[in-house]
Amino acid sequence: MQTDEKHPMLFSALVIMLHSAAMQQLGKIKHPVTGKVERHLPAAQDTIDMLDMLTAKTKGNLSTDEEKLLTQVVAELKLNYVDEAGKPDAPPDTGTPAAGEGGRP
């Protein structure tokens, strides 16, 4: 496969990789290594900013499908960021279940 033929596939893979990273940072999906849901909003904001920069830098150079993918991913992440930013910080995990979660009431 020629390099020019790989570019659309590589671009999509990059956008999807950044999307997955941001969703982990937003606490929407489990971390693949730890298996824990961890929320780190500053990191999520940085990842969303990278996708915004990618949108600006590639303007006019993307196929319709690439542009649609990038636009949809950025919009979804921004909505999820607003959702998470409006929630209180999660209490630290002490390792003991809370009442009603397998512990004694």
matplotlib code that plots the C-alpha trace (Angstrom):
import matplotlib.pyplot as plt

x = [0.0, 1.4, 1.9, -0.9, -3.3, -2.5, -3.1, -6.9, -6.6, -3.9, -5.8, -8.9, -6.8, -5.2, -8.6, -10.1, -7.0, -7.3, -11.1, -10.5, -7.8, -10.2, -13.0, -10.8, -9.6, -13.3, -14.0, -16.4, -14.6, -12.2, -8.5, -7.3, -4.4, -5.8, -9.4, -10.5, -12.5, -10.4, -11.3, -8.7, -10.4, -7.2, -5.8, -9.1, -9.2, -5.6, -6.7, -9.8, -7.5, -5.3, -8.2, -9.4, -5.8, -5.9, -9.2, -7.8, -4.5, -6.2, -9.0, -9.5, -7.2, -9.6, -12.0, -15.6, -15.5, -12.4, -13.9, -17.2, -15.3, -13.2, -16.2, -18.4, -15.6, -14.8, -18.5, -19.1, -16.0, -17.0, -20.5, -19.1, -16.5, -19.3, -21.2, -18.3, -17.2, -20.6, -20.3, -18.6, -15.2, -15.4, -14.4, -11.1, -11.3, -10.5, -10.9, -13.8, -17.3, -19.8, -23.1, -25.3, -22.4, -21.7, -20.7, -22.8, -25.5]
y = [0.0, 3.4, 6.1, 8.3, 5.4, 5.0, 8.6, 8.5, 5.3, 6.8, 10.0, 8.2, 6.0, 9.2, 10.8, 7.6, 7.2, 10.8, 10.3, 7.1, 8.9, 11.8, 9.5, 7.8, 11.2, 12.2, 9.1, 7.8, 4.5, 2.3, 2.7, -0.3, -1.1, -0.5, -1.3, 1.7, 4.6, 7.7, 11.3, 13.9, 17.0, 19.0, 16.2, 15.8, 19.5, 19.2, 16.3, 18.2, 21.3, 19.0, 17.9, 21.6, 22.4, 19.5, 20.8, 24.3, 23.0, 20.6, 22.9, 22.5, 19.5, 16.7, 14.5, 14.8, 11.7, 12.8, 16.2, 14.6, 12.2, 15.0, 17.3, 14.7, 13.5, 17.1, 17.9, 14.6, 15.3, 18.8, 17.8, 15.1, 17.6, 20.0, 17.1, 16.0, 19.5, 20.1, 17.1, 17.3, 15.7, 12.1, 11.1, 9.3, 5.6, 4.1, 0.6, -0.2, -0.5, 2.2, 1.2, -0.5, -1.4, -4.8, -3.4, -3.4, -0.6]
z = [0.0, -1.0, 1.6, 0.0, 0.3, 4.0, 4.9, 5.3, 7.4, 9.5, 10.0, 11.2, 13.5, 15.0, 15.6, 17.1, 19.4, 20.7, 21.1, 23.2, 25.3, 26.0, 26.9, 29.5, 30.8, 31.1, 33.2, 30.6, 29.9, 31.9, 31.6, 29.6, 31.9, 35.4, 34.6, 36.7, 35.7, 36.3, 35.6, 34.8, 33.3, 32.6, 30.5, 28.7, 27.9, 26.5, 24.3, 23.1, 22.4, 20.3, 18.2, 17.8, 16.6, 14.2, 12.9, 12.3, 10.8, 8.3, 7.2, 3.5, 3.3, 4.5, 2.6, 3.4, 5.6, 7.4, 8.2, 9.3, 11.6, 13.2, 13.6, 15.2, 17.6, 18.8, 19.3, 21.3, 23.5, 24.2, 25.3, 27.5, 29.0, 29.9, 31.4, 33.6, 34.5, 36.0, 38.3, 41.8, 42.1, 42.9, 46.5, 46.8, 46.5, 50.0, 48.8, 51.1, 49.7, 50.8, 52.5, 50.0, 47.8, 49.2, 52.6, 55.7, 55.9]

ax = plt.figure().add_subplot(projection="3d")
ax.plot(x, y, z, "-o")
ax.set_aspect("equal")
plt.show()
